[in-house]
């Protein structure tokens, strides 16, 4: 960060979410801290031929209020999730876009499968020689959700979609914060959206990475992850602007770093070197000390290698202090939402900092000798959370760490 950027602080002024637990951010948070599980049978498509048939499927969400029936028919499930979460987040941040300079508002989202679910529907109809509307292919591109939000709100500032697998939306949040630091935007709509589809469901089944029961991150009996879907949007805002608007603030994004393993297409380095580097750099680049961290929201997928690797990485960075830091994985409740995973976990981390409550890792029954940290098993914990990390480690060795702090007007 250069001297000209250093005075620009990035605050979180609005949140929006669509998850398997609830149709909004407050409902999702309430379910998270109560230890509710959103993982159950998947019925979006036929799962009868797969070894695993469960996932964190969204059952109910709020359609964007300004969408006509015709518009809704031309949007993907992924787009609708993202638009719903964005509408909630903008409303939560009390942003009246009719009075804003929309050239100074940007959008940066993480993406994954995008509109593949509709493309699968198109192909299936073609295969069965049924009428297949070309409009089913309109929202196919990963950037469709960001484009839809920009179009619906006439937002003309910086816009991008980042696709780094499971770390996409965490990286999007970090990149969005960087645009504010650089003075290129005053407000960024940041996060991610993801829909379940048969392509990803079959792919993860083929890799034998899915548990046939709800996933159990860090547990000795874990057998894999549970896929999920939904969206999470954070409104990032330059601090002086937020102060002028005199609005409530959830917290501050004070650290961000990305690294790459350069090791394997799907597996993390077993010793956690790349993941440790992301955490270390996120702390060092922003002048933070390991012993200042009160909570780590883990990537915590529930696979044998990932959980062990992440545990090793935390120990590399924090040493003996690692045993004093609560670590939990909300994937045990909302599933692994791929392109939206990092944003969902960032949202949970921000709320943990705001409310001084750490969400649990549910389904935890027995300790794995290779995973011997405090994983906040099964019940939420109340304690002061002034600084927290949110980890996102993806296929291809794409590692991202975000650091959130409590909001303090004077620094």
N, C-alpha and C positions, 0 to 999 in steps of 0.2 A: 504494500500500500504506500503510495507516494504522499509527501507532505500535503499536496493539494487535495488529496482524497481523505486524509485522516480525520477531518472534522465531520465528515458525512457518516452519520450512524444510520443503521437500517433497523427500523422497528416493525413489529408485526401488529397490524392494526385491524385485521379481519381474518376470519376463518370460515371455511365452508367444507362440508364433507358429505359423501354418499358412501355408505359401507354396508356390509352384510348385517351389521348390528343396528343401524338406524339411518334415517333419511337426512340427517343433518349433523353438524358438529357437536352441539350440546348433547344430543341423544347418544351419539357414538361415544363421547367421553364418559357419560354416565354408565354405559354398558361396559366400557373398558375397565373402569375402576371397580365395577361390581363383579368382574371376572366372567362375564357372559361369553358364550361361544357362538360365533356366527357360522360355523362350519357344519354343513349337513348335506343331504343329497342334492345333486345337480340335475336340473330338468330343462335347461336351455336347449339341450340337444340329447340325442340318444347315447347314454353312457354304458349300455348293456354289454358292449364288447370289450370294455376296459377292466383292468385288474383293480383300479380304484374308481369309485363313482361319486366321491364327495368333493366339496369345495365350499368356499365362502361366497355363495351366490347372493346378490342383492335381490331381495324380494319386493321391496317397496322404495320408491324415491319420488321426489317432487319434480314434475315436469316444469321447465322454465315457464314463468307466468306469461311471457310475451310471445310464446311460440304458437303459431296456428297449427291446426290439424295437418295441413299440407306440409308445413315445415318439419313437423315431427316425423312424418313419414319419410322424409328425405335425410334424416339424421340417423347416425348409428347409435347403438346402445352406449358406446364409449363417449360419443359427443354429448348425448343427453345427460350422462353422469357429470361430465365436465361442466356443461352449461348450468346444471342445477347447483353444483358446488360453487361455481363462480358467482352466480346470482346471490347465493347466501353470503359469500365472503364479502362482496361489494356492499351489500346491505348492512352486514355486521360492521364494516369499516365506516359506515355512514358517508359513503362517497356519492355525491350528487353529480353524476357525469354530465348533466346538462349545463353545469357551471364550470366544468373543468377544461383545461387545455389538454385535449386528448393526444396531442403530439408528445406530451410528457408522461404519458401512461403507456406501459408496455406489457407484453405477455411473454412468459417463458414457461413452457410445459415440458414434462417428460412424457414420452410415448412408448407404446409397445405394439400390441396387436392392432390397435386402432379399430377400423371398421371391418376387420376380417370376418366377424360373425355374419354380417350382411353379404359379404362376398361368397361365403360358404353357402348361404341361402340361394344366391344367384346361380352358383355352379350346380347345386343340387337340382334346381328347377330345369336347368339346361340339360342335365344328365337324364332326367326323367321326361324330357321333351315337353315340359310345361312352359307356359308363358313366363318369361323372366324379364322384369323391368330393368333397363339399364341404370335407372336411378339408384338401384341397390349398390352400385359400384361407386357412386359419387363420394361417399365418405371413407373410401378405402385407405387413403393416404394417412400416415401417422400424424401429419400436421393438421389434419382436418379439425380437430377439437380447438386448437389455438386459433385457426382461421375463423371458425364459427363464432367464437367469443369476440374476436376482433370485429367481425362483420356486424354482429348483433348490437354491439355497443359503440360502433364507429370509433374504435380505438386505433390510432395511427402511429403510435410510438414503436419502439423496438419490439420485434416479434420473432420468436424462434421456437423450434421443437427439438428437444435433445433425445437421442435414442442410444443409451448405453446400457441396454437390458435392465436389470433390476435396480441399478443406481440412477436411472434416467431422471426421475423427478427430484431426487435429492440434488443432483448436479444442476438441474434447472433452477432450483431455489438459490444455490450458490452463485450461479451465473447471473441470475436476476439481481442479486444483491450487489454483484460487481458493477453492473450497469448504473446502479444508484450511486455507488462509491465514486464512479468515474464522472458523475454528473450528466450522464446520458438519459436518465429518466428520474422522475420524482416518485413515481408509484409503479410497482410491478405486480401483475397478477401471476403468481408462480405456483407450481405444483404439478399434478399429473392426473391422468384418467386412464382407466383400463377396463376392458370387458373380457369376460371369459369367452373362449371360442374353442371349437373342436381342434383346431390346429395346435394350439398350445397345450390343450388337455391331452391330446394323443401324443404329442412330443415328449412331455414330461413323463407320461406313462411309459413310453418306449425307453426312456432313459432310466426307468425304475427309480425315479426320485420322489414319487408320491407315496404317502402313507395311506393305507386303507382305512385308518381311523383318524380323527382330528389330530393334527401334528402336535408334537410334544418337544418343543425346543429345549435343548440341553439335557433332557432326561436320558437316563441310561438305556431305556427301551425305545428310544426314538427310531423311526424307520423311514423318515422322509418328510417332505413338506406337504402342505395343503394349498392348492391354488385359490386365489380370491379375485375379487373385482371391486370396482368403485372409483371414487375420485376424492382428492383432497386439494384444496386451494388455500394458499396463504396470500394475504395482501401485505406486501412489503412497502414501506413508506419511509422516505427521508425524514430524519428526526425533527428538524426545525419546522418542516411543513406540518408534521403531525402535532407538534406543540402548538402551532398557530391554530389548528383546527380544534384543539382542546378535546380530544377524543380519548376514550380508554385505550390502553395499550396492553397487549398480551405479554410481550417480552421483546428481546433484542437478539438479532443474529450477529454474533460477535466473532465467529470463526468459520472457516471453510477451506477444505483442501481436497484435491483429487490426486490419485496415484494409479499406476498400472502394474500388474504382476508380470506380464509378459511370460506366462508360465503354461497355461492350458486353456482350451476353449471353454470348458465348463467348471473345472475344479479350481478351488483356491490353492495357493501354496500352503502346504500342510503346516509349516512353521509360522504362518501368519505374517510374514515379512511385509508384504504389500499393504495389508490392512493396517498393520502397526504404523507404517510410514504415513498413511493418510491421517490417522489420529495424531501422531506426533507433529506433523506439519501443521495441522489445524490449530494445535496449541501453540507451537513455536512462532508461527507467522503472526499471531495476534497477541504475543506476550503473555500467554497463560501458562500456569504451572499445573502439572498432573494432579497434585494434591488439592487443587481448587475444585475439581470435578465432583459433583454430588450424585450423579446418576448417568448411566449409559443405556440408551435405548438401542439394543443390539440389532444387528441384521437378523440373527437368530432364526434360521429357516427351519431347523429341525432335521437337517441331513447330518449324517455321521461326520463327514469331513468338515463341513462349514462350521458347525458349532464348536468343534475342537480347535479348528484353525482360528476362529475369532477369539476364543478363550486364550489361546497362546498369544495372539496379537495384543490383547488387553494387558496380559502380564508383561509383555515386552515393554510396553509404554509406561505402565504404572508400577511395576515391580511389586513389592509387598503391599503397597497401598491398594492394589487391585482387589484384594480380599475384603477391603472396607467399602468398596463402591457397589451399590445396588445395580444390578444389570437385569434387564427384562426384555422379553420379546412379545410385542403385541400381535405378531403373526399367529400366535397360538389362538387368537380370537377373531382376527379379520382375514386370516390367510395371507398367502404371499401374492400381493397384487401387482407384481412385476413392474410395469411402467409407472404405476401409481404408488408403489410400495414406499419409496423414500419419502414422498410427500405425506402419506398417511402417518408414517412414523415420526416425521418432523412435527406434524400437527399434535400428535400425542406427547411429544417431548416438550413442545411449547406449553401445553396445558399442564404438564407435570410441573414445569417451572412456575407457571402462574399460580397453581393451586396447592403446591407443596404436597402432592400426592403422586406416588409412583405406581403405575399400573402393573399388574402381576404377569408372570408367565404361568398360564394355566396348563393343566394336564401333567404337571411335574410331580413325579412320584418317587424316583430313585436317582441317587447321584451317580453320574459317570465319573470314574477317576480322572478322566482327561478334561472334565468340565466341572471344576471344583470351586467356582465363585458363587457369590450370593445372587441367585437368579430371581429373587422375590417370588417364591413359589405360591401360586394359587390365590393369594389374597393381596389386595392393594396395601400400600404402606404409606403412612403419613410421616413426612419428615421434610425439613427445609431443603429445597432444591434451588440453589442460586445459580449454578452453572451445570449444564448437561450436554452430553454428546449424543448425536444420532448417527448411527453407522449404516451405510448401504454398500454392500459388496456384491458385484455382479459377475455374470458370465464374462469370459474374456479377461478377467482380472481388472475390471473397472471399479475402483474403490473411491468412495466419497464419504467424508465426515463433515457434519455440520455441528456448530457449537452455539447453543442458545443460553442467554442469561436473563435474569430478572431485569425489569425495566427500572432504571434510575435516571431521573431527569438530569441531575448534575453528575458529571464524571470528571 
